[in-house]
């Protein structure tokens, strides 16, 4: 069986946000999958998806601080017509990626104990974000 749907995540502030529950709550056919895969594709070039710490929010704050230092807004970027946060957002998105592939078993994501799905919002005002979720399994 294959299922596909578009998930729309609400607009968020810049930073890293734990969105695992928001995603799984919206997956209409997750409980139908005994063994399978979930592919998530974020349809944006200035945000990212990654798996990381699902418990301590200070990890998300530290990650944001790290990326602000490593990919500064005041560098001499050529691409700057959408504002100083735009090109750094593209770089961060490329570094972290825009998709995830997660195994599914017995209607649940088979994540590690401390793993959660993060949305990296790399713009000051990125707006709502669209994710294509494709479930495949039996």
C-alpha positions as CSV (number, residue, x, y, z in Angstrom):
1,X,0.0,0.0,0.0
2,X,1.1,3.5,-0.8
3,X,-0.3,6.6,0.8
4,X,0.7,10.2,0.2
5,X,-0.5,13.5,1.7
6,X,0.6,17.0,2.2
7,X,1.2,18.2,5.8
8,X,1.1,21.9,6.5
9,X,3.0,23.0,9.6
10,X,2.1,26.3,11.2
11,X,4.6,29.2,10.9
12,X,7.2,29.2,13.5
13,X,9.9,31.5,14.8
14,X,13.5,31.0,13.7
15,X,15.2,28.0,15.4
16,X,14.7,24.3,15.7
17,X,11.3,22.9,16.6
18,X,10.4,19.4,17.7
19,X,7.5,18.4,15.3
20,X,7.3,14.6,15.7
21,X,3.9,14.5,17.4
22,X,2.5,17.1,15.0
23,X,3.5,15.0,12.0
24,X,2.4,11.6,13.4
25,X,-0.9,13.1,14.5
26,X,-1.7,14.1,10.9
27,X,-0.6,10.9,9.2
28,X,-4.0,9.5,8.3
29,X,-2.8,5.9,7.5
30,X,0.1,5.4,9.9
31,X,-1.8,2.9,12.0
32,X,-2.5,0.9,8.8
33,X,1.2,0.1,8.3
34,X,2.6,-3.0,10.0
35,X,6.0,-2.9,8.2
36,X,7.1,0.0,6.0
37,X,8.7,3.4,5.4
38,X,7.8,7.0,5.8
39,X,9.4,9.5,3.5
40,X,9.1,13.2,4.4
41,X,10.0,15.9,1.9
42,X,10.0,19.5,3.1
43,X,9.1,21.6,0.0
44,X,11.2,24.6,1.0
45,X,14.8,25.7,0.4
46,X,15.2,27.9,3.6
47,X,14.2,25.3,6.2
48,X,15.3,21.8,7.0
49,X,14.3,18.4,8.5
50,X,16.6,16.4,10.8
51,X,16.5,13.8,13.5
52,X,17.9,14.7,16.9
53,X,17.3,15.0,20.6
54,X,13.6,14.8,21.6
55,X,13.8,15.6,25.3
56,X,16.0,18.5,26.3
57,X,15.1,21.8,24.5
58,X,18.5,23.2,25.3
59,X,19.9,21.0,22.5
60,X,17.7,22.8,20.0
61,X,18.8,26.2,21.4
62,X,22.5,25.2,21.2
63,X,22.0,24.0,17.6
64,X,20.6,27.3,16.6
65,X,23.5,29.2,18.3
66,X,26.0,27.0,16.5
67,X,24.4,27.6,13.1
68,X,24.2,31.4,13.7
69,X,28.0,31.4,14.4
70,X,28.9,29.0,11.5
71,X,26.6,30.6,8.9
72,X,26.5,34.3,9.7
73,X,24.1,36.7,8.1
74,X,26.6,39.5,7.6
75,X,28.9,37.5,5.2
76,X,29.2,39.0,1.7
77,X,26.6,36.9,-0.1
78,X,25.7,37.6,-3.7
79,X,22.1,36.4,-3.2
80,X,20.7,39.0,-0.8
81,X,17.5,40.4,-2.4
82,X,15.2,38.5,0.0
83,X,17.0,39.9,3.1
84,X,20.0,39.0,5.1
85,X,18.6,35.8,6.5
86,X,17.8,34.3,3.1
87,X,21.1,33.0,1.8
88,X,22.2,31.7,5.2
89,X,18.9,29.8,5.4
90,X,19.6,28.2,2.0
91,X,23.1,27.1,3.3
92,X,21.6,25.6,6.5
93,X,18.9,23.8,4.6
94,X,21.6,22.2,2.3
95,X,23.7,21.2,5.2
96,X,20.9,19.6,7.2
97,X,18.7,18.4,4.3
98,X,15.1,18.6,3.4
99,X,14.0,15.0,3.6
100,X,13.9,12.1,6.0
101,X,13.3,8.3,5.5
102,X,12.0,6.6,8.7
103,X,11.1,3.0,9.2
104,X,7.6,2.2,10.4
105,X,6.5,-0.8,12.4
106,X,3.2,-1.7,13.9
107,X,1.8,1.7,13.1
108,X,4.6,3.7,14.7
109,X,7.7,5.4,13.7
110,X,10.7,3.3,14.7
111,X,12.8,6.1,16.1
112,X,15.5,5.7,18.7
113,X,14.6,6.5,22.4
114,X,16.0,10.0,22.2
115,X,15.2,10.8,18.5
116,X,12.6,13.3,17.3
117,X,11.9,15.0,14.1
118,X,13.0,18.6,14.0
119,X,11.9,21.4,11.7
120,X,14.8,23.8,11.3
121,X,13.3,27.2,10.6
122,X,16.1,29.3,9.2
123,X,14.2,32.4,8.2
124,X,13.0,35.2,10.6
125,X,9.6,34.9,9.0
126,X,9.5,31.7,7.0
127,X,5.7,31.2,7.1
128,X,3.9,27.9,7.1
129,X,5.9,24.9,5.8
130,X,4.6,22.1,3.6
131,X,5.8,18.5,3.9
132,X,4.9,15.7,1.4
133,X,4.5,12.6,3.5
134,X,4.7,9.3,1.6
135,X,3.9,6.1,3.5
136,X,4.7,2.7,2.0
137,X,4.1,-0.6,3.6
138,X,2.0,-3.6,4.3
